[in-house]
């Protein structure tokens, strides 16, 4: 199962893999979603809404495990919504969850995110 995204941006360094995406909801709205993967854990932030929580559930399904810690509400996101255009609803708060994993699973985790967000199956941007 994949998430429909209008825009995605992936940044990769030696230490971290990041994804910024606008995820389409069943109602047609676009919500921001941010993913960060390092060697032994990943963090996902989505809009603090029912649709945002649904994104976290889809991530849990793709990773095959619930978050290691209960999701928490955080103020803003990677960009706190201030730099984005106004084409999507943004509540100003995000729900964030973290998944811990053994370092040898990092490749599997990245593959799960690439599949979930359809990276490599369509052009990003």
N, CA, C and O atoms as a Tinker XYZ file with bonds, in Angstrom:
   500  protein
     1  N      0.849000   -1.176000    0.000000    73     2
     2  CA     0.000000    0.000000    0.000000    64     1     3
     3  C      0.895000    1.240000    0.000000    63     2     4     5
     4  O      1.888000    1.291000    0.726000    81     3
     5  N      0.542000    2.239000   -0.815000    73     3     6
     6  CA     1.353000    3.440000   -0.931000    64     5     7
     7  C      0.538000    4.675000   -0.575000    63     6     8     9
     8  O     -0.689000    4.636000   -0.491000    81     7
     9  N      1.258000    5.767000   -0.370000    73     7    10
    10  CA     0.629000    7.067000   -0.130000    64     9    11
    11  C      0.733000    7.880000   -1.409000    63    10    12    13
    12  O      1.776000    7.873000   -2.063000    81    11
    13  N     -0.329000    8.577000   -1.771000    73    11    14
    14  CA    -0.299000    9.440000   -2.943000    64    13    15
    15  C      0.316000   10.775000   -2.535000    63    14    16    17
    16  O     -0.148000   11.421000   -1.596000    81    15
    17  N      1.354000   11.178000   -3.240000    73    15    18
    18  CA     2.045000   12.425000   -2.920000    64    17    19
    19  C      2.031000   13.344000   -4.136000    63    18    20    21
    20  O      2.184000   12.896000   -5.272000    81    19
    21  N      1.847000   14.632000   -3.879000    73    19    22
    22  CA     1.931000   15.602000   -4.965000    64    21    23
    23  C      3.376000   16.006000   -5.189000    63    22    24    25
    24  O      3.826000   16.117000   -6.329000    81    23
    25  N      4.103000   16.226000   -4.108000    73    23    26
    26  CA     5.498000   16.629000   -4.200000    64    25    27
    27  C      6.296000   15.834000   -3.186000    63    26    28    29
    28  O      5.823000   15.564000   -2.081000    81    27
    29  N      7.508000   15.461000   -3.567000    73    27    30
    30  CA     8.424000   14.847000   -2.622000    64    29    31
    31  C      9.807000   15.430000   -2.847000    63    30    32    33
    32  O     10.165000   15.805000   -3.963000    81    31
    33  N     10.567000   15.499000   -1.787000    73    31    34
    34  CA    11.950000   15.941000   -1.853000    64    33    35
    35  C     12.756000   15.022000   -0.951000    63    34    36    37
    36  O     12.430000   14.860000    0.224000    81    35
    37  N     13.806000   14.421000   -1.494000    73    35    38
    38  CA    14.658000   13.524000   -0.724000    64    37    39
    39  C     16.054000   14.125000   -0.645000    63    38    40    41
    40  O     16.613000   14.565000   -1.650000    81    39
    41  N     16.604000   14.137000    0.556000    73    39    42
    42  CA    17.979000   14.566000    0.768000    64    41    43
    43  C     18.698000   13.443000    1.495000    63    42    44    45
    44  O     18.188000   12.878000    2.463000    81    43
    45  N     19.877000   13.135000    1.016000    73    43    46
    46  CA    20.628000   12.041000    1.603000    64    45    47
    47  C     22.055000   12.512000    1.878000    63    46    48    49
    48  O     22.680000   13.159000    1.037000    81    47
    49  N     22.556000   12.181000    3.054000    73    47    50
    50  CA    23.950000   12.460000    3.399000    64    49    51
    51  C     24.539000   11.176000    3.954000    63    50    52    53
    52  O     23.860000   10.152000    4.026000    81    51
    53  N     25.796000   11.234000    4.342000    73    51    54
    54  CA    26.431000   10.046000    4.917000    64    53    55
    55  C     25.763000    9.629000    6.221000    63    54    56    57
    56  O     25.788000    8.453000    6.582000    81    55
    57  N     25.165000   10.586000    6.929000    73    55    58
    58  CA    24.603000   10.292000    8.251000    64    57    59
    59  C     23.085000   10.176000    8.289000    63    58    60    61
    60  O     22.542000    9.563000    9.209000    81    59
    61  N     22.386000   10.749000    7.311000    73    59    62
    62  CA    20.929000   10.856000    7.450000    64    61    63
    63  C     20.247000   10.860000    6.086000    63    62    64    65
    64  O     20.791000   11.352000    5.097000    81    63
    65  N     19.020000   10.287000    6.061000    73    63    66
    66  CA    18.158000   10.290000    4.883000    64    65    67
    67  C     16.895000   11.043000    5.281000    63    66    68    69
    68  O     16.280000   10.721000    6.297000    81    67
    69  N     16.499000   12.045000    4.488000    73    67    70
    70  CA    15.315000   12.862000    4.804000    64    69    71
    71  C     14.357000   12.901000    3.638000    63    70    72    73
    72  O     14.761000   12.944000    2.476000    81    71
    73  N     13.082000   12.886000    3.967000    73    71    74
    74  CA    12.022000   13.012000    2.976000    64    73    75
    75  C     11.054000   14.084000    3.441000    63    74    76    77
    76  O     10.606000   14.063000    4.587000    81    75
    77  N     10.729000   15.016000    2.568000    73    75    78
    78  CA     9.646000   15.973000    2.778000    64    77    79
    79  C      8.614000   15.662000    1.701000    63    78    80    81
    80  O      8.963000   15.539000    0.527000    81    79
    81  N      7.372000   15.535000    2.082000    73    79    82
    82  CA     6.335000   15.188000    1.109000    64    81    83
    83  C      5.034000   15.910000    1.420000    63    82    84    85
    84  O      4.734000   16.216000    2.573000    81    83
    85  N      4.279000   16.172000    0.380000    73    83    86
    86  CA     2.895000   16.603000    0.520000    64    85    87
    87  C      2.051000   15.394000    0.164000    63    86    88    89
    88  O      2.009000   14.965000   -0.989000    81    87
    89  N      1.380000   14.849000    1.168000    73    87    90
    90  CA     0.614000   13.613000    1.021000    64    89    91
    91  C     -0.851000   13.967000    0.795000    63    90    92    93
    92  O     -1.427000   14.784000    1.514000    81    91
    93  N     -1.437000   13.342000   -0.212000    73    91    94
    94  CA    -2.844000   13.587000   -0.528000    64    93    95
    95  C     -3.730000   12.748000    0.388000    63    94    96    97
    96  O     -3.517000   11.546000    0.541000    81    95
    97  N     -4.724000   13.392000    0.995000    73    95    98
    98  CA    -5.680000   12.696000    1.864000    64    97    99
    99  C     -6.808000   12.120000    1.020000    63    98   100   101
   100  O     -6.947000   12.492000   -0.146000    81    99
   101  N     -7.611000   11.229000    1.574000    73    99   102
   102  CA    -8.760000   10.708000    0.830000    64   101   103
   103  C     -9.703000   11.826000    0.356000    63   102   104   105
   104  O    -10.357000   11.683000   -0.677000    81   103
   105  N     -9.775000   12.928000    1.099000    73   103   106
   106  CA   -10.624000   14.053000    0.713000    64   105   107
   107  C     -9.992000   14.994000   -0.301000    63   106   108   109
   108  O    -10.629000   15.957000   -0.730000    81   107
   109  N     -8.739000   14.729000   -0.694000    73   107   110
   110  CA    -8.073000   15.548000   -1.698000    64   109   111
   111  C     -7.204000   16.663000   -1.150000    63   110   112   113
   112  O     -6.563000   17.378000   -1.921000    81   111
   113  N     -7.169000   16.829000    0.172000    73   111   114
   114  CA    -6.268000   17.826000    0.766000    64   113   115
   115  C     -4.831000   17.321000    0.685000    63   114   116   117
   116  O     -4.595000   16.125000    0.511000    81   115
   117  N     -3.871000   18.241000    0.811000    73   115   118
   118  CA    -2.458000   17.889000    0.860000    64   117   119
   119  C     -1.918000   18.235000    2.237000    63   118   120   121
   120  O     -2.076000   19.362000    2.706000    81   119
   121  N     -1.285000   17.274000    2.881000    73   119   122
   122  CA    -0.727000   17.480000    4.213000    64   121   123
   123  C      0.779000   17.256000    4.192000    63   122   124   125
   124  O      1.257000   16.351000    3.509000    81   123
   125  N      1.536000   18.070000    4.934000    73   123   126
   126  CA     2.981000   17.867000    4.988000    64   125   127
   127  C      3.332000   16.625000    5.802000    63   126   128   129
   128  O      2.656000   16.292000    6.775000    81   127
   129  N      4.391000   15.954000    5.389000    73   127   130
   130  CA     4.903000   14.797000    6.101000    64   129   131
   131  C      6.424000   14.841000    5.995000    63   130   132   133
   132  O      6.970000   15.064000    4.915000    81   131
   133  N      7.100000   14.627000    7.116000    73   131   134
   134  CA     8.550000   14.679000    7.167000    64   133   135
   135  C      9.077000   13.379000    7.742000    63   134   136   137
   136  O      8.579000   12.901000    8.761000    81   135
   137  N     10.091000   12.800000    7.090000    73   135   138
   138  CA    10.695000   11.547000    7.533000    64   137   139
   139  C     12.197000   11.769000    7.668000    63   138   140   141
   140  O     12.822000   12.387000    6.806000    81   139
   141  N     12.764000   11.265000    8.743000    73   139   142
   142  CA    14.202000   11.301000    8.951000    64   141   143
   143  C     14.655000    9.918000    9.394000    63   142   144   145
   144  O     14.111000    9.357000   10.345000    81   143
   145  N     15.664000    9.363000    8.696000    73   143   146
   146  CA    16.187000    8.043000    9.034000    64   145   147
   147  C     17.683000    8.179000    9.305000    63   146   148   149
   148  O     18.428000    8.688000    8.467000    81   147
   149  N     18.115000    7.723000   10.475000    73   147   150
   150  CA    19.545000    7.622000   10.742000    64   149   151
   151  C     19.860000    6.154000   10.996000    63   150   152   153
   152  O     19.035000    5.293000   10.690000    81   151
   153  N     21.013000    5.850000   11.541000    73   151   154
   154  CA    21.475000    4.458000   11.577000    64   153   155
   155  C     20.617000    3.500000   12.395000    63   154   156   157
   156  O     20.526000    2.324000   12.044000    81   155
   157  N     19.975000    3.966000   13.490000    73   155   158
   158  CA    19.225000    3.024000   14.330000    64   157   159
   159  C     17.810000    3.474000   14.680000    63   158   160   161
   160  O     17.147000    2.830000   15.493000    81   159
   161  N     17.343000    4.549000   14.091000    73   159   162
   162  CA    15.952000    4.941000   14.302000    64   161   163
   163  C     15.483000    5.870000   13.202000    63   162   164   165
   164  O     16.284000    6.448000   12.467000    81   163
   165  N     14.173000    6.001000   13.101000    73   163   166
   166  CA    13.579000    6.944000   12.161000    64   165   167
   167  C     12.469000    7.693000   12.891000    63   166   168   169
   168  O     11.843000    7.177000   13.817000    81   167
   169  N     12.247000    8.920000   12.445000    73   167   170
   170  CA    11.195000    9.755000   12.996000    64   169   171
   171  C     10.313000   10.227000   11.857000    63   170   172   173
   172  O     10.803000   10.602000   10.792000    81   171
   173  N      9.016000   10.208000   12.088000    73   171   174
   174  CA     8.045000   10.662000   11.091000    64   173   175
   175  C      7.161000   11.708000   11.746000    63   174   176   177
   176  O      6.672000   11.518000   12.860000    81   175
   177  N      6.961000   12.826000   11.035000    73   175   178
   178  CA     6.042000   13.867000   11.491000    64   177   179
   179  C      4.968000   14.053000   10.429000    63   178   180   181
   180  O      5.257000   14.093000    9.233000    81   179
   181  N      3.736000   14.166000   10.882000    73   179   182
   182  CA     2.602000   14.426000    9.996000    64   181   183
   183  C      1.692000   15.432000   10.689000    63   182   184   185
   184  O      1.806000   15.654000   11.894000    81   183
   185  N      0.808000   16.028000    9.938000    73   183   186
   186  CA    -0.113000   17.017000   10.484000    64   185   187
   187  C     -0.888000   16.449000   11.675000    63   186   188   189
   188  O     -1.299000   15.288000   11.658000    81   187
   189  N     -1.082000   17.265000   12.698000    73   187   190
   190  CA    -1.812000   16.844000   13.890000    64   189   191
   191  C     -3.311000   16.853000   13.582000    63   190   192   193
   192  O     -4.038000   17.783000   13.933000    81   191
   193  N     -3.742000   15.784000   12.914000    73   191   194
   194  CA    -5.140000   15.638000   12.501000    64   193   195
   195  C     -5.425000   14.146000   12.340000    63   194   196   197
   196  O     -4.517000   13.319000   12.428000    81   195
   197  N     -6.661000   13.821000   12.111000    73   195   198
   198  CA    -7.007000   12.424000   11.859000    64   197   199
   199  C     -6.280000   11.880000   10.643000    63   198   200   201
   200  O     -5.827000   10.735000   10.646000    81   199
   201  N     -6.167000   12.699000    9.597000    73   199   202
   202  CA    -5.447000   12.261000    8.401000    64   201   203
   203  C     -3.956000   12.083000    8.683000    63   202   204   205
   204  O     -3.327000   11.165000    8.158000    81   203
   205  N     -3.391000   12.967000    9.517000    73   203   206
   206  CA    -1.984000   12.831000    9.897000    64   205   207
   207  C     -1.744000   11.554000   10.689000    63   206   208   209
   208  O     -0.751000   10.858000   10.476000    81   207
   209  N     -2.660000   11.250000   11.604000    73   207   210
   210  CA    -2.543000   10.012000   12.368000    64   209   211
   211  C     -2.678000    8.799000   11.457000    63   210   212   213
   212  O     -2.048000    7.769000   11.696000    81   211
   213  N     -3.499000    8.916000   10.412000    73   211   214
   214  CA    -3.645000    7.821000    9.447000    64   213   215
   215  C     -2.326000    7.597000    8.702000    63   214   216   217
   216  O     -1.972000    6.459000    8.394000    81   215
   217  N     -1.603000    8.674000    8.413000    73   215   218
   218  CA    -0.292000    8.536000    7.772000    64   217   219
   219  C      0.645000    7.742000    8.679000    63   218   220   221
   220  O      1.360000    6.857000    8.210000    81   219
   221  N      0.645000    8.057000    9.985000    73   219   222
   222  CA     1.499000    7.308000   10.915000    64   221   223
   223  C      1.106000    5.839000   10.969000    63   222   224   225
   224  O      1.975000    4.974000   11.081000    81   223
   225  N     -0.189000    5.543000   10.891000    73   223   226
   226  CA    -0.623000    4.137000   10.866000    64   225   227
   227  C     -0.107000    3.438000    9.610000    63   226   228   229
   228  O      0.306000    2.279000    9.670000    81   227
   229  N     -0.129000    4.135000    8.478000    73   227   230
   230  CA     0.378000    3.554000    7.224000    64   229   231
   231  C      1.882000    3.298000    7.319000    63   230   232   233
   232  O      2.378000    2.292000    6.813000    81   231
   233  N      2.607000    4.219000    7.974000    73   231   234
   234  CA     4.039000    4.006000    8.182000    64   233   235
   235  C      4.259000    2.762000    9.044000    63   234   236   237
   236  O      5.113000    1.933000    8.730000    81   235
   237  N      3.496000    2.632000   10.123000    73   235   238
   238  CA     3.617000    1.462000   10.998000    64   237   239
   239  C      3.370000    0.175000   10.212000    63   238   240   241
   240  O      4.080000   -0.813000   10.403000    81   239
   241  N      2.373000    0.180000    9.333000    73   239   242
   242  CA     2.098000   -0.989000    8.497000    64   241   243
   243  C      3.281000   -1.284000    7.578000    63   242   244   245
   244  O      3.689000   -2.438000    7.442000    81   243
   245  N      3.834000   -0.244000    6.947000    73   243   246
   246  CA     4.949000   -0.423000    6.014000    64   245   247
   247  C      6.198000   -0.934000    6.728000    63   246   248   249
   248  O      6.954000   -1.731000    6.171000    81   247
   249  N      6.416000   -0.472000    7.967000    73   247   250
   250  CA     7.594000   -0.899000    8.728000    64   249   251
   251  C      7.363000   -2.201000    9.476000    63   250   252   253
   252  O      8.307000   -2.815000    9.972000    81   251
   253  N      6.111000   -2.620000    9.556000    73   251   254
   254  CA     5.780000   -3.877000   10.215000    64   253   255
   255  C      5.873000   -3.829000   11.730000    63   254   256   257
   256  O      6.044000   -4.860000   12.380000    81   255
   257  N      5.760000   -2.617000   12.299000    73   255   258
   258  CA     5.852000   -2.482000   13.758000    64   257   259
   259  C      5.228000   -1.162000   14.188000    63   258   260   261
   260  O      5.247000   -0.184000   13.440000    81   259
   261  N      4.674000   -1.139000   15.398000    73   259   262
   262  CA     4.180000    0.134000   15.923000    64   261   263
   263  C      5.363000    1.026000   16.301000    63   262   264   265
   264  O      6.489000    0.541000   16.411000    81   263
   265  N      5.124000    2.315000   16.501000    73   263   266
   266  CA     6.225000    3.188000   16.929000    64   265   267
   267  C      6.829000    2.691000   18.239000    63   266   268   269
   268  O      6.149000    2.065000   19.052000    81   267
   269  N      8.107000    2.976000   18.430000    73   267   270
   270  CA     8.802000    2.588000   19.661000    64   269   271
   271  C      8.347000    3.419000   20.851000    63   270   272   273
   272  O      8.417000    2.978000   21.998000    81   271
   273  N      7.880000    4.628000   20.561000    73   271   274
   274  CA     7.339000    5.509000   21.594000    64   273   275
   275  C      5.969000    5.985000   21.119000    63   274   276   277
   276  O      5.746000    6.081000   19.912000    81   275
   277  N      5.063000    6.281000   22.018000    73   275   278
   278  CA     3.754000    6.785000   21.584000    64   277   279
   279  C      3.916000    8.101000   20.810000    63   278   280   281
   280  O      4.771000    8.917000   21.154000    81   279
   281  N      3.105000    8.311000   19.774000    73   279   282
   282  CA     3.174000    9.575000   19.040000    64   281   283
   283  C      2.963000   10.761000   19.985000    63   282   284   285
   284  O      2.172000   10.699000   20.926000    81   283
   285  N      3.695000   11.842000   19.703000    73   283   286
   286  CA     3.609000   13.059000   20.505000    64   285   287
   287  C      3.282000   14.242000   19.609000    63   286   288   289
   288  O      3.695000   14.292000   18.451000    81   287
   289  N      2.538000   15.190000   20.155000    73   287   290
   290  CA     2.243000   16.421000   19.423000    64   289   291
   291  C      3.407000   17.376000   19.622000    63   290   292   293
   292  O      3.851000   17.610000   20.746000    81   291
   293  N      3.898000   17.926000   18.512000    73   291   294
   294  CA     4.989000   18.891000   18.543000    64   293   295
   295  C      4.556000   20.149000   17.802000    63   294   296   297
   296  O      3.750000   20.077000   16.874000    81   295
   297  N      5.078000   21.282000   18.198000    73   295   298
   298  CA     4.729000   22.544000   17.550000    64   297   299
   299  C      5.475000   22.651000   16.236000    63   298   300   301
   300  O      6.688000   22.446000   16.179000    81   299
   301  N      4.742000   22.974000   15.178000    73   299   302
   302  CA     5.371000   23.142000   13.868000    64   301   303
   303  C      5.904000   21.845000   13.324000    63   302   304   305
   304  O      5.670000   20.776000   13.888000    81   303
   305  N      6.612000   21.939000   12.241000    73   303   306
   306  CA     7.238000   20.780000   11.628000    64   305   307
   307  C      8.649000   21.161000   11.258000    63   306   308   309
   308  O      9.253000   22.018000   11.903000    81   307
   309  N      9.173000   20.543000   10.241000    73   307   310
   310  CA    10.518000   20.868000    9.813000    64   309   311
   311  C     10.623000   22.331000    9.393000    63   310   312   313
   312  O     11.680000   22.945000    9.537000    81   311
   313  N      9.532000   22.887000    8.876000    73   311   314
   314  CA     9.562000   24.278000    8.426000    64   313   315
   315  C      8.501000   25.111000    9.125000    63   314   316   317
   316  O      8.327000   26.278000    8.774000    81   315
   317  N      7.819000   24.589000   10.051000    73   315   318
   318  CA     6.713000   25.159000   10.819000    64   317   319
   319  C      5.638000   25.779000    9.944000    63   318   320   321
   320  O      4.839000   26.583000   10.424000    81   319
   321  N      5.607000   25.416000    8.669000    73   319   322
   322  CA     4.539000   25.867000    7.777000    64   321   323
   323  C      4.710000   27.268000    7.260000    63   322   324   325
   324  O      3.985000   27.663000    6.346000    81   323
   325  N      5.632000   28.043000    7.796000    73   323   326
   326  CA     5.768000   29.439000    7.411000    64   325   327
   327  C      6.325000   29.654000    6.021000    63   326   328   329
   328  O      6.018000   30.664000    5.386000    81   327
   329  N      7.135000   28.731000    5.530000    73   327   330
   330  CA     7.770000   28.920000    4.230000    64   329   331
   331  C      6.990000   28.289000    3.085000    63   330   332   333
   332  O      7.352000   28.477000    1.924000    81   331
   333  N      5.958000   27.567000    3.376000    73   331   334
   334  CA     5.201000   26.881000    2.334000    64   333   335
   335  C      4.167000   27.809000    1.705000    63   334   336   337
   336  O      3.729000   28.789000    2.307000    81   335
   337  N      3.792000   27.469000    0.477000    73   335   338
   338  CA     2.695000   28.215000   -0.126000    64   337   339
   339  C      1.401000   27.777000    0.555000    63   338   340   341
   340  O      1.410000   26.826000    1.337000    81   339
   341  N      0.336000   28.428000    0.284000    73   339   342
   342  CA    -0.919000   28.172000    0.995000    64   341   343
   343  C     -1.824000   27.175000    0.275000    63   342   344   345
   344  O     -3.040000   27.207000    0.463000    81   343
   345  N     -1.255000   26.291000   -0.545000    73   343   346
   346  CA    -2.098000   25.371000   -1.296000    64   345   347
   347  C     -2.546000   24.156000   -0.499000    63   346   348   349
   348  O     -3.305000   23.335000   -1.014000    81   347
   349  N     -2.097000   24.019000    0.746000    73   347   350
   350  CA    -2.540000   22.887000    1.549000    64   349   351
   351  C     -2.837000   23.339000    2.971000    63   350   352   353
   352  O     -2.227000   24.291000    3.459000    81   351
   353  N     -3.775000   22.663000    3.644000    73   351   354
   354  CA    -4.119000   23.039000    5.008000    64   353   355
   355  C     -3.004000   22.638000    5.965000    63   354   356   357
   356  O     -2.478000   21.528000    5.875000    81   355
   357  N     -2.647000   23.515000    6.861000    73   355   358
   358  CA    -1.591000   23.217000    7.824000    64   357   359
   359  C     -2.026000   23.734000    9.185000    63   358   360   361
   360  O     -2.362000   24.909000    9.329000    81   359
   361  N     -2.020000   22.866000   10.173000    73   359   362
   362  CA    -2.565000   23.226000   11.476000    64   361   363
   363  C     -1.562000   23.927000   12.374000    63   362   364   365
   364  O     -1.951000   24.479000   13.403000    81   363
   365  N     -0.283000   23.925000   12.019000    73   363   366
   366  CA     0.717000   24.539000   12.875000    64   365   367
   367  C      1.270000   23.593000   13.920000    63   366   368   369
   368  O      2.257000   23.927000   14.576000    81   367
   369  N      0.677000   22.433000   14.098000    73   367   370
   370  CA     1.275000   21.435000   14.982000    64   369   371
   371  C      1.309000   20.105000   14.243000    63   370   372   373
   372  O      0.515000   19.840000   13.340000    81   371
   373  N      2.249000   19.291000   14.661000    73   371   374
   374  CA     2.464000   18.004000   14.008000    64   373   375
   375  C      2.389000   16.913000   15.062000    63   374   376   377
   376  O      2.545000   17.166000   16.257000    81   375
   377  N      2.147000   15.701000   14.597000    73   375   378
   378  CA     2.243000   14.534000   15.465000    64   377   379
   379  C      3.504000   13.791000   15.004000    63   378   380   381
   380  O      3.709000   13.571000   13.810000    81   379
   381  N      4.329000   13.418000   15.962000    73   379   382
   382  CA     5.630000   12.829000   15.675000    64   381   383
   383  C      5.744000   11.465000   16.334000    63   382   384   385
   384  O      5.315000   11.278000   17.472000    81   383
   385  N      6.329000   10.510000   15.610000    73   383   386
   386  CA     6.545000    9.172000   16.164000    64   385   387
   387  C      7.921000    8.682000   15.741000    63   386   388   389
   388  O      8.438000    9.055000   14.688000    81   387
   389  N      8.503000    7.835000   16.589000    73   387   390
   390  CA     9.844000    7.299000   16.343000    64   389   391
   391  C      9.808000    5.780000   16.367000    63   390   392   393
   392  O      9.137000    5.171000   17.200000    81   391
   393  N     10.538000    5.186000   15.444000    73   391   394
   394  CA    10.699000    3.742000   15.385000    64   393   395
   395  C     12.178000    3.428000   15.571000    63   394   396   397
   396  O     13.008000    3.912000   14.801000    81   395
   397  N     12.522000    2.635000   16.571000    73   395   398
   398  CA    13.893000    2.148000   16.761000    64   397   399
   399  C     14.052000    0.855000   15.977000    63   398   400   401
   400  O     13.099000    0.087000   15.844000    81   399
   401  N     15.249000    0.609000   15.457000    73   399   402
   402  CA    15.517000   -0.634000   14.740000    64   401   403
   403  C     17.013000   -0.938000   14.826000    63   402   404   405
   404  O     17.819000   -0.026000   15.014000    81   403
   405  N     17.386000   -2.203000   14.692000    73   403   406
   406  CA    18.812000   -2.555000   14.676000    64   405   407
   407  C     19.473000   -1.964000   13.432000    63   406   408   409
   408  O     18.848000   -1.898000   12.373000    81   407
   409  N     20.708000   -1.541000   13.548000    73   407   410
   410  CA    21.409000   -0.900000   12.442000    64   409   411
   411  C     21.423000   -1.709000   11.152000    63   410   412   413
   412  O     21.408000   -1.139000   10.061000    81   411
   413  N     21.452000   -3.035000   11.271000    73   411   414
   414  CA    21.481000   -3.863000   10.057000    64   413   415
   415  C     20.163000   -3.807000    9.275000    63   414   416   417
   416  O     20.114000   -4.280000    8.140000    81   415
   417  N     19.102000   -3.246000    9.851000    73   415   418
   418  CA    17.817000   -3.133000    9.155000    64   417   419
   419  C     17.644000   -1.803000    8.415000    63   418   420   421
   420  O     16.605000   -1.585000    7.792000    81   419
   421  N     18.636000   -0.911000    8.469000    73   419   422
   422  CA    18.476000    0.410000    7.868000    64   421   423
   423  C     18.091000    0.313000    6.389000    63   422   424   425
   424  O     17.199000    1.036000    5.944000    81   423
   425  N     18.733000   -0.550000    5.629000    73   423   426
   426  CA    18.405000   -0.704000    4.208000    64   425   427
   427  C     16.956000   -1.126000    4.006000    63   426   428   429
   428  O     16.278000   -0.629000    3.106000    81   427
   429  N     16.484000   -2.040000    4.840000    73   427   430
   430  CA    15.094000   -2.505000    4.778000    64   429   431
   431  C     14.117000   -1.364000    5.110000    63   430   432   433
   432  O     13.071000   -1.223000    4.476000    81   431
   433  N     14.477000   -0.561000    6.108000    73   431   434
   434  CA    13.638000    0.576000    6.513000    64   433   435
   435  C     13.551000    1.588000    5.376000    63   434   436   437
   436  O     12.465000    2.070000    5.055000    81   435
   437  N     14.694000    1.913000    4.764000    73   435   438
   438  CA    14.691000    2.859000    3.633000    64   437   439
   439  C     13.869000    2.316000    2.472000    63   438   440   441
   440  O     13.138000    3.068000    1.827000    81   439
   441  N     13.979000    1.021000    2.199000    73   439   442
   442  CA    13.187000    0.412000    1.123000    64   441   443
   443  C     11.696000    0.519000    1.431000    63   442   444   445
   444  O     10.895000    0.755000    0.527000    81   443
   445  N     11.315000    0.349000    2.695000    73   443   446
   446  CA     9.904000    0.462000    3.077000    64   445   447
   447  C      9.396000    1.889000    2.825000    63   446   448   449
   448  O      8.293000    2.067000    2.309000    81   447
   449  N     10.190000    2.902000    3.184000    73   447   450
   450  CA     9.777000    4.283000    2.933000    64   449   451
   451  C      9.719000    4.586000    1.440000    63   450   452   453
   452  O      8.796000    5.258000    0.980000    81   451
   453  N     10.694000    4.097000    0.682000    73   451   454
   454  CA    10.672000    4.331000   -0.772000    64   453   455
   455  C      9.417000    3.716000   -1.391000    63   454   456   457
   456  O      8.802000    4.315000   -2.274000    81   455
   457  N      9.039000    2.535000   -0.935000    73   455   458
   458  CA     7.824000    1.903000   -1.442000    64   457   459
   459  C      6.566000    2.624000   -1.002000    63   458   460   461
   460  O      5.654000    2.827000   -1.804000    81   459
   461  N      6.505000    3.016000    0.268000    73   459   462
   462  CA     5.321000    3.686000    0.801000    64   461   463
   463  C      5.061000    5.014000    0.095000    63   462   464   465
   464  O      3.913000    5.346000   -0.199000    81   463
   465  N      6.122000    5.772000   -0.179000    73   463   466
   466  CA     5.972000    7.081000   -0.811000    64   465   467
   467  C      6.171000    7.026000   -2.323000    63   466   468   469
   468  O      6.251000    8.062000   -2.982000    81   467
   469  N      6.250000    5.805000   -2.872000    73   467   470
   470  CA     6.393000    5.584000   -4.310000    64   469   471
   471  C      7.626000    6.259000   -4.895000    63   470   472   473
   472  O      7.591000    6.728000   -6.033000    81   471
   473  N      8.694000    6.313000   -4.151000    73   471   474
   474  CA     9.939000    6.910000   -4.658000    64   473   475
   475  C     10.568000    5.935000   -5.637000    63   474   476   477
   476  O     10.645000    4.737000   -5.367000    81   475
   477  N     11.011000    6.441000   -6.753000    73   475   478
   478  CA    11.565000    5.585000   -7.771000    64   477   479
   479  C     10.507000    5.094000   -8.743000    63   478   480   481
   480  O     10.842000    4.583000   -9.811000    81   479
   481  N      9.232000    5.240000   -8.389000    73   479   482
   482  CA     8.150000    4.820000   -9.272000    64   481   483
   483  C      7.557000    5.995000  -10.031000    63   482   484   485
   484  O      6.839000    5.817000  -11.015000    81   483
   485  N      7.866000    7.199000   -9.559000    73   483   486
   486  CA     7.378000    8.398000  -10.225000    64   485   487
   487  C      8.392000    9.492000   -9.984000    63   486   488   489
   488  O      9.189000    9.411000   -9.049000    81   487
   489  N      8.367000   10.517000  -10.822000    73   487   490
   490  CA     9.280000   11.635000  -10.626000    64   489   491
   491  C      8.882000   12.402000   -9.389000    63   490   492   493
   492  O      7.694000   12.588000   -9.124000    81   491
   493  N      9.863000   12.850000   -8.629000    73   491   494
   494  CA     9.554000   13.663000   -7.460000    64   493   495
   495  C      9.462000   15.110000   -7.871000    63   494   496   497
   496  O      9.880000   15.490000   -8.965000    81   495
   497  N      8.899000   15.928000   -6.970000    73   495   498
   498  CA     8.836000   17.357000   -7.233000    64   497   499
   499  C      7.541000   17.825000   -7.624000    63   498   500
   500  O      7.365000   19.017000   -7.873000    81   499
